[in-house]
Amino acid sequence: MILTSTCLITNVEAKWPGSVHDSRIFRESTLCHSFEQVLHNVATIRKERVPVVRVHPEDDLEPVHLDE
């Protein structure tokens, strides 16, 4: 059961027998799947907006000043 700070119930998973471990209940919950979807969306956005630059140890790199 998930509650807000004002004790309003926002999520209930009541389909499991008493002997099931809490981590399994969470992994199978709609809340966990929602978190996974958000993390996937964030990773996709970051992948599209943050360029990946490969640098090799043998490259001769010069410092770059952003104000130039």
C-alpha distances in whole Angstrom, upper triangle without the diagonal:
4,7,10,13,14,11,10,7,8,6,4,7,8,12,12,14,14,16,15,14,11,13,14,11,10,14,14,11,12,11,13,16,15,16,19,20,21,22,24,26,26,28,30,31,32,34,36,37,37,41,41,44,46,48,50,52,55,55,57,54,56,53,52,52,50,53,56
4,7,10,11,9,8,6,6,5,7,9,12,15,16,18,17,20,18,17,13,14,16,13,11,14,15,11,12,9,12,15,14,14,17,19,18,20,23,23,24,26,28,28,29,32,33,34,35,38,39,42,44,46,48,50,53,52,54,52,53,50,49,49,47,50,52
4,7,8,5,5,4,6,7,9,12,15,18,19,21,20,23,21,20,16,18,19,16,15,18,18,15,15,12,15,18,16,16,20,21,20,22,25,25,25,28,30,30,31,33,35,35,36,39,40,44,45,47,50,51,55,54,56,53,54,51,50,50,47,50,53
4,5,5,5,7,7,10,12,16,18,21,22,25,24,26,24,23,19,20,22,19,17,20,21,17,17,14,17,19,17,17,20,21,19,21,25,24,24,27,29,29,30,32,34,33,34,38,39,42,45,47,49,51,54,53,54,51,52,49,48,47,45,47,50
4,5,7,10,11,13,16,19,21,25,25,27,26,28,27,25,21,23,25,22,20,23,24,21,20,17,20,22,20,19,23,24,22,24,27,27,26,29,31,30,31,34,35,35,36,39,40,43,45,47,50,51,55,53,55,52,52,49,48,47,45,47,50
4,6,9,11,14,16,20,21,25,26,28,27,30,28,27,24,25,27,24,22,25,26,22,22,19,22,24,22,22,26,26,24,26,30,29,29,32,34,33,34,37,38,37,39,42,44,47,49,51,54,55,58,57,58,55,55,53,51,50,48,50,53
4,6,9,12,13,17,18,22,23,25,23,26,25,24,21,23,24,21,20,23,23,20,20,17,20,23,21,21,25,26,24,26,29,29,29,32,34,34,35,38,39,39,40,43,44,48,49,51,54,55,59,58,59,56,57,54,53,52,50,52,55
4,6,9,11,15,17,20,22,24,24,26,25,24,21,23,24,21,19,22,22,19,18,16,19,21,19,20,23,24,23,25,28,28,28,31,32,32,34,36,37,37,39,42,44,47,49,51,54,55,59,58,59,56,57,54,53,52,50,52,55
4,6,8,11,13,16,18,20,20,23,22,21,18,20,21,17,16,19,19,15,15,13,16,18,17,18,21,22,21,24,26,26,27,30,31,31,33,35,36,37,38,42,43,46,48,50,53,54,58,57,59,56,57,54,53,53,50,52,55
4,7,11,13,16,18,21,21,24,21,21,18,19,19,16,14,17,17,13,12,10,14,15,13,15,18,18,18,20,23,23,23,26,28,28,29,32,33,33,35,38,39,43,45,47,50,52,55,54,56,53,54,52,50,50,47,50,52
4,7,10,13,14,17,18,20,18,18,15,16,16,12,11,14,13,9,9,8,11,13,12,13,16,17,17,19,21,22,23,25,27,28,29,31,33,33,35,38,39,42,44,46,49,51,54,53,55,53,54,52,50,50,48,51,53
4,6,9,11,14,15,17,15,16,13,15,14,11,11,14,12,9,9,9,12,14,14,16,18,19,20,22,24,25,26,28,29,30,32,34,35,36,37,41,41,45,46,49,51,53,56,55,58,55,57,54,53,54,51,54,57
4,6,7,11,12,14,12,13,11,12,11,8,9,11,9,7,9,9,11,13,14,16,17,19,20,22,23,25,26,28,29,31,32,34,35,37,38,41,41,44,45,48,50,52,55,55,57,55,56,55,54,54,52,55,57
4,6,8,10,13,11,13,12,14,13,9,12,14,12,10,12,13,15,16,18,19,21,22,24,25,27,28,30,31,33,34,36,37,39,40,41,44,44,48,49,51,53,55,59,58,61,59,60,58,57,58,56,59,61
4,7,10,12,10,13,13,14,12,9,12,14,11,10,12,14,15,16,18,20,21,22,24,26,27,29,30,31,33,35,36,37,39,41,42,44,44,48,49,51,53,55,58,58,61,59,61,59,58,59,57,60,62
4,7,8,7,10,10,12,10,7,11,12,10,11,14,15,16,17,19,21,21,23,25,26,27,29,31,32,33,35,36,37,39,41,42,44,44,47,48,50,52,54,57,57,60,58,60,58,58,59,57,60,62
4,6,6,10,11,14,12,10,14,15,14,14,17,19,19,21,23,24,25,27,29,29,30,33,34,35,37,39,40,41,43,45,45,48,47,50,51,53,55,56,59,60,62,61,63,61,61,61,60,63,65
4,6,8,10,13,12,11,14,16,15,16,19,20,20,22,24,25,25,28,30,30,31,34,35,36,38,40,40,41,44,45,46,48,48,51,51,53,55,56,59,60,62,60,62,61,60,61,60,63,65
4,6,9,12,11,11,14,15,15,16,20,21,20,22,25,25,25,28,30,30,31,34,35,35,37,40,40,41,43,45,45,47,47,49,50,52,53,54,57,58,61,59,61,60,60,61,59,62,65
4,7,9,7,7,11,12,11,13,17,17,16,19,21,21,22,24,26,26,27,30,31,31,33,36,36,37,40,41,41,44,43,46,46,48,49,51,54,55,57,56,58,56,56,57,56,59,61
4,6,6,7,9,10,11,13,16,16,15,18,20,20,20,23,25,24,26,29,29,29,32,34,34,35,38,39,39,41,40,43,43,45,47,48,51,52,54,53,55,53,53,54,53,56,58
4,5,5,6,9,10,10,14,13,12,15,17,17,18,21,22,21,23,26,26,27,29,31,32,33,36,37,37,39,39,42,42,44,46,47,50,50,53,51,53,51,51,52,50,53,56
4,5,5,6,9,10,13,12,10,13,16,14,15,18,19,19,20,23,24,24,26,28,29,30,32,34,33,36,35,38,38,40,42,43,47,47,49,48,49,48,48,49,47,51,53
4,5,5,6,8,12,12,10,13,16,15,15,18,20,19,21,24,24,24,27,29,29,30,33,34,34,37,36,39,39,42,43,44,48,48,51,49,51,50,49,51,49,52,55
4,6,5,6,10,10,9,12,14,14,15,18,19,19,21,23,24,25,27,29,30,31,33,35,35,38,37,40,41,43,45,47,50,50,53,51,53,51,51,51,50,53,55
4,5,5,8,7,6,9,11,11,12,15,16,16,18,20,21,22,24,26,26,28,30,31,32,34,34,37,38,40,42,44,47,47,50,48,49,48,47,48,46,49,52
4,6,9,9,6,8,11,10,10,13,15,15,16,19,20,20,22,24,25,26,28,30,30,32,32,35,36,38,40,41,45,45,47,46,48,46,46,47,45,48,50
4,7,8,7,8,11,12,11,14,16,16,17,20,21,22,23,25,27,27,29,31,32,34,34,37,38,41,42,44,48,47,50,48,50,49,48,49,47,51,53
4,5,5,7,9,10,11,13,15,16,17,19,20,21,23,25,26,27,29,31,32,34,34,38,39,42,44,45,49,48,51,49,51,49,48,49,47,50,52
4,5,5,6,9,10,10,12,14,15,16,18,20,21,23,24,26,27,29,30,33,33,37,38,41,43,45,49,48,50,48,50,48,47,47,45,48,50
4,5,5,6,9,10,11,12,14,15,17,18,20,21,23,24,26,27,28,31,32,35,37,39,42,44,47,46,48,46,48,46,44,45,43,46,48
4,5,5,6,9,10,11,12,14,15,16,18,20,21,22,24,26,27,29,29,33,34,37,39,41,44,43,46,44,45,44,43,43,41,44,47
4,5,5,6,9,10,10,12,14,15,16,18,20,21,23,24,25,28,28,32,33,36,38,40,44,43,45,43,45,44,42,43,41,44,46
4,5,5,6,9,10,11,12,14,15,17,18,20,21,23,24,27,28,31,33,36,38,41,44,43,45,43,44,42,41,41,39,42,44
4,5,5,6,9,10,11,12,14,15,16,18,20,21,22,25,26,29,31,33,36,38,41,40,42,40,41,40,38,39,37,40,42
4,5,5,6,9,10,10,12,14,15,16,18,20,21,23,24,27,28,31,34,36,39,38,40,38,40,39,37,38,36,39,41
4,5,5,6,9,10,10,12,14,15,17,18,20,23,23,27,29,32,34,37,40,38,41,39,40,39,37,38,36,39,41
4,5,5,6,9,10,11,12,14,15,17,18,21,22,26,28,30,33,36,39,37,39,37,38,36,35,35,33,36,38
4,5,5,6,9,10,10,12,14,15,16,19,19,23,25,27,30,32,35,34,36,34,35,34,33,33,31,34,36
4,5,5,6,9,10,10,12,14,15,18,18,22,23,27,29,32,35,33,36,34,35,34,33,34,32,35,37
4,5,5,6,9,10,11,12,14,17,18,22,24,27,30,33,35,34,36,34,35,33,32,32,30,33,35
4,5,5,6,8,10,11,12,15,16,20,22,25,28,30,33,32,34,31,32,30,29,29,27,30,32
4,5,5,6,9,10,10,13,13,17,19,22,25,27,30,29,31,29,30,29,28,29,27,30,32
4,5,5,6,9,10,12,13,17,19,23,26,28,31,29,32,29,31,30,28,29,27,30,32
4,5,5,6,8,11,13,17,20,23,26,29,31,29,31,29,30,28,26,27,24,27,29
4,5,5,6,9,10,14,17,20,23,25,28,26,28,25,26,25,23,24,22,25,27
4,6,6,7,8,12,15,18,21,24,26,24,27,24,26,25,23,25,23,26,27
4,6,7,10,13,16,19,23,26,28,26,27,25,26,25,23,24,22,25,26
4,6,10,13,16,19,22,25,27,25,26,24,24,23,21,21,19,22,23
4,6,10,13,15,19,22,24,22,23,20,21,20,18,19,17,20,22
4,6,10,13,16,19,21,19,20,18,19,18,16,18,17,20,21
4,7,10,13,16,18,16,18,16,18,18,17,19,18,22,22
4,6,10,13,15,12,14,13,15,15,14,17,17,21,20
4,7,10,12,10,13,12,15,16,16,19,20,23,23
4,7,8,7,10,9,12,13,14,18,19,23,22
4,5,5,9,10,13,15,17,21,22,26,25
4,6,8,9,13,15,17,21,23,26,25
4,6,9,13,15,18,22,24,27,26
4,6,10,12,15,18,20,23,22
4,7,10,13,16,19,21,20
4,7,9,13,15,18,17
4,6,10,13,15,13
4,7,10,12,11
4,6,9,8
4,6,6
4,6
4
